[in-house]
Amino acid sequence: MTPTTITEAIARIRSIQERVGHDTQDDISAAWMAEAWVEGKPAFAWLCSYHNQRLGTFVAEVACQGSIVAAQDELEDFWKLNKRNPRDLDFLDTLMPLNDAGVSDLMAAYERSGTFRDYAELASRVERYEPALAVAAE
């Protein structure tokens, strides 16, 4: 069920993050993801804490850019300096889609990285942490 307010969405994202074991201190990413979720744009929870700079930066950029591909494109030149690749599957594997737009965005990112993930697998990632949130095509 899609939240109707940003406040509700932030609370649900924080609840998911706590269940994952990473209470989010990244209020900016949570706020951006909450706004996207309420608006029906790609939105995600994530399997890392803000202490993990590499994954935390990726999540923040996805939240800021509004899509995984845009985040990857934005980070690519900068991360090349440190021999990092924002298209590594580790980054995609940390995202848990909160809505159908997020599932579609994540599927496209996996395909762009040369692999495939099933819709049902991606849609069910977050259910382990919030069983009431069954992502379905909206």
C-alpha positions as CSV (number, residue, x, y, z in Angstrom):
1,M,0.0,0.0,0.0
2,T,1.4,3.3,-1.0
3,P,1.8,5.9,1.8
4,T,-0.3,9.0,1.3
5,T,2.1,11.5,3.1
6,I,5.8,12.0,3.1
7,T,5.7,11.7,6.9
8,E,4.1,8.3,6.7
9,A,6.5,7.2,4.0
10,I,9.6,8.3,6.1
11,A,8.2,6.4,9.1
12,R,7.8,3.2,7.1
13,I,11.2,3.5,5.5
14,R,12.8,4.0,9.0
15,S,10.8,1.0,10.3
16,I,12.1,-1.2,7.4
17,Q,15.7,0.1,8.0
18,E,15.4,-0.8,11.7
19,R,14.2,-4.3,10.8
20,V,17.1,-4.7,8.4
21,G,19.4,-3.8,11.2
22,H,20.4,-0.4,9.9
23,D,18.5,2.4,11.6
24,T,18.9,5.1,9.0
25,Q,20.7,8.2,10.0
26,D,20.5,9.4,6.4
27,D,17.5,11.7,6.7
28,I,18.1,13.2,3.3
29,S,18.0,9.9,1.4
30,A,15.0,8.8,3.5
31,A,13.1,12.1,2.7
32,W,13.9,11.8,-1.0
33,M,12.9,8.2,-1.2
34,A,9.7,9.0,0.8
35,E,8.8,11.8,-1.6
36,A,9.4,9.5,-4.6
37,W,7.3,6.7,-3.0
38,V,4.3,9.0,-2.4
39,E,4.6,10.3,-6.0
40,G,4.7,6.9,-7.5
41,K,8.3,7.2,-8.7
42,P,11.0,4.6,-8.1
43,A,11.5,4.2,-4.4
44,F,13.7,1.9,-2.4
45,A,14.7,0.9,1.1
46,W,18.3,-0.4,1.4
47,L,20.4,-3.0,3.0
48,C,23.3,-0.9,4.3
49,S,23.9,1.7,7.0
50,Y,25.2,5.2,6.4
51,H,28.5,4.0,7.8
52,N,29.2,2.1,4.5
53,Q,30.4,5.1,2.5
54,R,30.4,3.3,-0.9
55,L,26.9,1.8,-0.7
56,G,25.5,4.8,1.3
57,T,26.7,7.2,-1.5
58,F,25.1,5.0,-4.1
59,V,21.8,4.9,-2.2
60,A,21.9,8.7,-1.7
61,E,22.6,9.3,-5.4
62,V,19.7,7.0,-6.4
63,A,17.4,9.0,-4.0
64,C,18.7,12.3,-5.4
65,Q,18.6,11.4,-9.1
66,G,15.3,9.5,-8.9
67,S,16.5,6.5,-10.8
68,I,19.3,3.9,-10.6
69,V,20.5,4.5,-14.2
70,A,20.8,8.3,-13.6
71,A,22.6,7.7,-10.4
72,Q,25.0,5.3,-12.1
73,D,25.7,7.8,-14.9
74,E,26.3,10.5,-12.3
75,L,28.7,8.5,-10.3
76,E,30.6,6.9,-13.1
77,D,33.3,9.5,-13.9
78,F,34.0,10.3,-10.3
79,W,34.2,6.7,-9.2
80,K,36.5,5.8,-12.0
81,L,39.2,7.8,-10.2
82,N,39.0,5.3,-7.4
83,K,38.6,2.2,-9.7
84,R,35.0,1.8,-8.6
85,N,32.1,0.9,-10.9
86,P,28.6,2.1,-9.9
87,R,27.2,-0.7,-12.1
88,D,28.6,-3.5,-9.9
89,L,25.9,-5.9,-8.8
90,D,26.7,-5.3,-5.1
91,F,25.0,-1.9,-5.4
92,L,21.9,-3.3,-7.0
93,D,21.7,-6.1,-4.6
94,T,21.4,-3.7,-1.6
95,L,18.2,-2.1,-3.0
96,M,14.7,-3.2,-1.9
97,P,12.0,-1.7,-4.2
98,L,9.0,-0.2,-2.3
99,N,6.7,0.1,-5.3
100,D,6.2,-1.1,-8.9
101,A,8.2,1.8,-10.3
102,G,11.1,0.7,-8.1
103,V,10.9,-2.9,-9.3
104,S,10.9,-1.8,-13.0
105,D,13.8,0.6,-12.4
106,L,15.8,-2.1,-10.6
107,M,15.0,-4.7,-13.4
108,A,16.3,-2.2,-16.0
109,A,19.5,-1.6,-14.0
110,Y,20.2,-5.3,-13.7
111,E,19.6,-5.7,-17.5
112,R,21.9,-2.8,-18.2
113,S,24.5,-4.6,-16.0
114,G,24.2,-7.7,-18.2
115,T,22.1,-9.9,-15.9
116,F,18.5,-10.5,-15.1
117,R,16.3,-10.7,-12.0
118,D,12.8,-11.9,-11.9
119,Y,10.0,-9.4,-11.1
120,A,8.7,-11.6,-8.3
121,E,12.2,-11.9,-6.7
122,L,12.7,-8.1,-6.7
123,A,9.2,-7.3,-5.5
124,S,9.5,-9.7,-2.6
125,R,12.8,-8.3,-1.3
126,V,11.2,-5.9,1.1
127,E,8.5,-8.2,2.3
128,R,11.0,-10.0,4.6
129,Y,11.1,-6.7,6.6
130,E,7.6,-5.4,6.1
131,P,5.3,-8.3,5.3
132,A,2.3,-6.0,4.7
133,L,4.1,-4.3,1.9
134,A,3.6,-6.6,-1.1
135,V,4.7,-4.8,-4.1
136,A,2.2,-5.3,-6.9
137,A,1.8,-3.5,-10.2
138,E,0.1,-0.3,-9.4
